[in-house]
Amino acid sequence: MGETTNLRADDYFSRGLVVIPLVRGDKRPMVSEWQKKSREELFAVFREHSGCNIGIRLDSLTVLDIEHARLWRLFFETEPRELASKTWVSRTGGGGYHVYFKGSTTPSKADGYAELRSGEKQFVVAPPSTHPSGDRYKWLTDIETVGIATPNSHELFEQARKVIETLRLHSRLIERLVDAWRPEHRHNLALWVSGALRKTGVGKTEAKIIVKTICLLADDQELDDRLRAVEDTYRKSIEEVKAWSGLRQELVTLIGEEAAEKLLHLFQATKDKSGGNEGKKELHVLSRVKPLMMEAIAFQNIVGEYDDRLLIYENGSFSVVEQLELNGFVFKPRPRKSYPYEPYAFSDGPAPYRLELIERVYREVDTFVDAEPEVKAVFTAFVILSYVQEKFDCIPYLYLVGDNESGKSHTLNLFTWLCYRPFSGVSHTAADLYSYLEDDGLPLTIIEDEFQGSEEDNDKMKIYKSGYKRGARVGRVVTYEGGRRIDYFNTYGMKIMAGERLIENKGLLQRCIIVELVEGYPVKDHYDESDYFRFRALRNDLLKWRMKVLAGDEHLEQPVTELKGRARELYTPLLAVLKGHEFYEKVIEWIKKLEQQKMAEKQLSVEGLLAKILLDSVRKGENELALDKIWQALLQFADVVTTPNKPDTMYIPHIGSVTKKLLGRRLREVFAASRRYTRLEGRQSVVYCFDACKVTRLARKYGLDPQISTQLSL
């Protein structure tokens, strides 16, 4: 035995498979954290231990584990020996089958019936291992001549998953009905059970799976007759279907009144799972975290059309359902025609890891955007971040500025394809935005081209200025038949804008990371169907990663940086999604340069120049200044232009026109200075009084050290 298993382990390893040493006569791995170890590390253990069982880790493989031999016909029309001539099939030591396929899918399990196993976190026991019962695992396939098959499409996996999910949901009902499935009553039972399933809202396909499973496990030789009963029942109108009285009478005859009542209660549980919606509140879901992580998607049916479905993430696995009933609610997917972007679709396999997604998104950005590598990394971070906005208290905005032909629209198209549930367009109106925000209150992504001039729309600015902070809501008066009411809209969410110039709204610009684009030469300056194919696959994987993170199965580490205030709010989310990747340090350096540039600009602003003047005054022990003295200090600034006919106006090239009236307003608004009127040198003068502590604190905002003298002086 020992020599046989070790030789077979050598054979499996030589074929490129990942073999796991298992305890002799058991299914338990001998190696801890086997999911993380390389195939070479695992294989080396076989050299140290003789006679151990063999497991095959399912890297890029999927195995259908059928626990009862009788259930083979639930999944395949062909006989096991025939399928074994096309792919690997083994008899398990427990009396079932393992059917091997190349490719990955989302695992699914119905305890005691069947399981889809797939991916590097799962394995199966392989021949010639010994089952705990003492029986051996054996190949039906001649694995020397037959390889592991690749399915023609993922439909095989989806059909298997549908069967397994039905078995999982209705396992107790199936188990009890198998016990009651006596030969002389089977025809009538098939009719009454089909009727009861129809009445409780179970679909025809599910009903056929349930009845077929019962027949197979009960060794019913008239399977076709039982399935015809299901067909006949579902062909009738529901008013014609008879169920409860006949089923109860049949069951009482078979198993007694008490057992019959218990079994009938299981049909009520089936109703709770499968579609008895009377008295339950329906909720149409775009995305939801509780009670389960779910997302609205589109699912391709067998005729190639797309149906609205819910993608569910639970206990590390994904499943697709038409609706979900929990806690008195019926959760249904939002119709795909109700949102302004291509629907997400289901893709097989587990959610990719974040670092892999960073690489994949960056490759697309690198192909379609001509910019500095650090800027491309920032664009990549924005895409990734759009999927986990709920994890942060603040979210940055991205503002692209550039002339015609600078690639703004081309870049926005890429964001539209890849970002989470985007509302993308040109010059959105406030009404457009409110209609998008009103339904789910999700932190969605707003993408807008030709943003210049938006500062004129006050309602729109409320959405943009408030929406960077989680929990932000904006009220709007809505007229309806009964009068008027105020509705509140959740405005939190990422905003990506582009325009030929920056808008004149300082508050909004402080919430933005501004990137100036110039005309360039990207690797590809247009999109075609091959690109859209990749984009679809990538966004579907991003959606699954989002669900994994929001369900708490993957942690986003908060970066520790020297950033403070608004800079910390802006950049922390972007750095969090890049943590652990080489882009992280590059973006930090880019941020430092950007912040230095911003600080230089702040120091040269009207407020920055005033801060220097007031700080010099504080150093001298003075807490008030005449406006004329401040004016004279500003005149020392290089390149200041004055004209004799406008003595109260000066022109500073990088600022524009500056008046005494403007200075007075900024002294009051920014530095909390109060003014008084007095006579100085024989004429009326305005004097501004200020608090030394406030000036010292504000000086730091403009990068000024209170201990070091500034260039401007009185």
Secondary structure, DSSP 8 states (H G I E B T S, - for coil): -HHHHHHHHHHHHHTT-EEEEE-TTSSSBSSTTTTTS-HHHHHHHHHH-SS-EEEEEEEEEEEEEESSGGGHHHH-SS-HHHHTTTS-EEE-TTS-EEEEEES----EEETTTEEEEEEEEEEEEETT-B-TTS-B-EESS-TTT---B--SSTHHHHHHHHHHHHHHHTHHHHHHHHHH--GGGHHHHHHHHHHHHHHTT--HHHHHHHHHHHHHHTT-S-HHHHHHHHHHHHHS-GGG---HHHHHHHHHHHH-HHHHHHHHHHHHHHHHHHT--TT-EEEEESEE-SSSEEEEEEEE-TTS-EEEEEEEEETTEEEEES-EEETTEEEEE--GGGSSS---B--SS----HHHHHHHHHHHHHHH--S-HHHHHHHHHHHHHTT-GGG-SB--EEEEE--TTSSHHHHHHHHHHHSSSEEEEES--HHHHHHHHTTT----EEEEES-TTGGG-HHHHHHHHHTTBTT-EEEEEEEETTEEEEEEEE--S-EEEEESS--S-HHHHTTEEEEE------S-SS--HHHHHHHHHHHHHHHHHHHHHHTTSS-------S--HHHHHHHHHHHHHHTTSTHHHHHHHHHHHHHHHHHHHHHTSHHHHHHHHHHHHHHTT--EEEHHHHHHHHTTSTT-EEETTEEEEEEETTTEEEEHHHHHHHHHHHH--EEEEEEETTEEEEEEE--HHHHHHHHHHTT--TTS--S---
